[in-house]
Amino acid sequence: MKRRVLAAVACVLTLLAAACSTSKDDADDGGTPAQAVQRSGLLADNGACDSSKPVYKIGMMTPFQTAAIAHRSQVDAAEAAITAFNSRGGIAGHCIDLEPCDTHFDPNGELDCARQFADGDVVATINDTTQNSADVTSTLQTAGLARVGGFPNVADIGVKNLFPIGGGSTGNVFMVIPPLAQTGVSKIALIAIDTPAFQRVPDLMKPMLEAHGAEITKLIPVAAGTTDYQQFVLAATDSGAKGAALITQPADTAQVLRAAQQLSSPLKFSLSLGTSSLTDLKQFGTAVKNVTFVSEVPPVTGSRERWPVLGDVLADFQASGESDLRPENVDAGDLKSWMSVLALVQVLGKAGDPDDVSRKAVLDAFSTAKNVDMHGLIPSWTPLATGPGLFGGVSDPWYYQVTFDPDSGQFTVSDKLLNLVSEFAGEADYAQPS
């Protein structure tokens, strides 16, 4: 029953992540040219890859040509990363080639892409975004394709060929609770998408709420077509809540926060940073100062003192010339594309035989790799590590806690990371990653 409820939630959230994201297709091409970004020196540069060697062909399935869907930038980010890593030597001298497949955010389109990859010469996929499709999962698993950094759905968690970075949208739903609860906000309103799938979510949150001594005061649905957003802030306040967790469409999130600003509400908020860029955050108004975001990866424009390799990320994106990869437009989804390519280089270049360009070799390498160095963007990663509970198959369960200052345009990231597996199981105290 629990897995079925989460599957319904995941389906709704995946729909929202794609269909309701702000499109970057019209990102500004003008303005002041981006300044050169200092590279970290952490990435090995062995010169250009050798085109005479067998090529690692990598697939990526996501909606990127459908109206109002912003995932084009994630494909652009993957292409920029591959171009850059190829210039630094590729995978042990082998060039990498990307084969993107547009799913059009349609279940049939997703299955078509899965079959295209299964029947072709793709040896792995990166940063896939699909709905809760058991057929897609089965097709790619049968084909022996490693799925690196993908967007996990409930049906995917624990599948032995999936190596996700974070818990996806379903994980994000539950991780909006700890940032409030651990700071003493014991009464929390849940402002969420108006759908039957969310009626059971408060029940599923009970273990983590009890562990923090917190409770959900009210589930407040946000219906499509809403124009009065102050009602949600007032309803949360009237329920006795001191904080509100937002699980809403991006446009609704901005409107709720603006309403809180208009009402001078003291409510604290938490939500997923998701695919919000600097440009998006500016739409949240000054109430964003009362928000704690959760994110599986650090902000792309975050501290380069703490994450020096972000300089390489931004430089690689800048070299592409794509407007949607400018610093003000990039987001966590774009960073995941870059990190997925980094993972290929780190795992395949250092584990097993990189000259064996086959599906089995790639899958075996990711299945046996341990403590992969992702240059601090996530803790040392064992791609097939497992833990207890429903989210036990999420090998990177760590989430950052992020705040944003609209005046300076700077992010602050807490030193304390949140663990999805532990929190969902009702464990509020756990060791931090080394």
MOBEL-V86643 format. One record per run of one state. SS is the DSSP state (helix for helix, strand for strand, loop for the rest). FROM is the first residue (numbers start at 1). LEN is the number of residues. If there is no record, write none. Layout:
# MOBEL-V86643
ss | from | len
SS | FROM | LEN
SS | FROM | LEN
This chain:
# MOBEL-V86643
ss | from | len
loop | 1 | 1
helix | 2 | 18
loop | 20 | 30
strand | 50 | 1
loop | 51 | 5
strand | 56 | 7
loop | 63 | 9
helix | 72 | 16
loop | 88 | 3
strand | 91 | 1
loop | 92 | 2
strand | 94 | 1
loop | 95 | 1
strand | 96 | 7
loop | 103 | 4
helix | 107 | 13
loop | 120 | 4
strand | 124 | 3
loop | 127 | 7
helix | 134 | 9
loop | 143 | 3
strand | 146 | 3
loop | 149 | 13
strand | 162 | 2
loop | 164 | 4
helix | 168 | 14
loop | 182 | 5
strand | 187 | 7
loop | 194 | 2
helix | 196 | 3
loop | 199 | 2
helix | 201 | 4
loop | 205 | 1
helix | 206 | 7
loop | 213 | 2
strand | 215 | 8
loop | 223 | 7
helix | 230 | 9
loop | 239 | 4
strand | 243 | 5
loop | 248 | 2
helix | 250 | 13
loop | 263 | 5
strand | 268 | 5
loop | 273 | 5
helix | 278 | 7
loop | 285 | 1
helix | 286 | 5
strand | 291 | 5
loop | 296 | 14
helix | 310 | 11
loop | 321 | 2
helix | 323 | 3
loop | 326 | 6
helix | 332 | 19
loop | 351 | 8
helix | 359 | 10
loop | 369 | 3
strand | 372 | 1
loop | 373 | 8
strand | 381 | 1
loop | 382 | 16
strand | 398 | 8
loop | 406 | 4
strand | 410 | 4
loop | 414 | 4
strand | 418 | 2
helix | 420 | 5
loop | 425 | 10
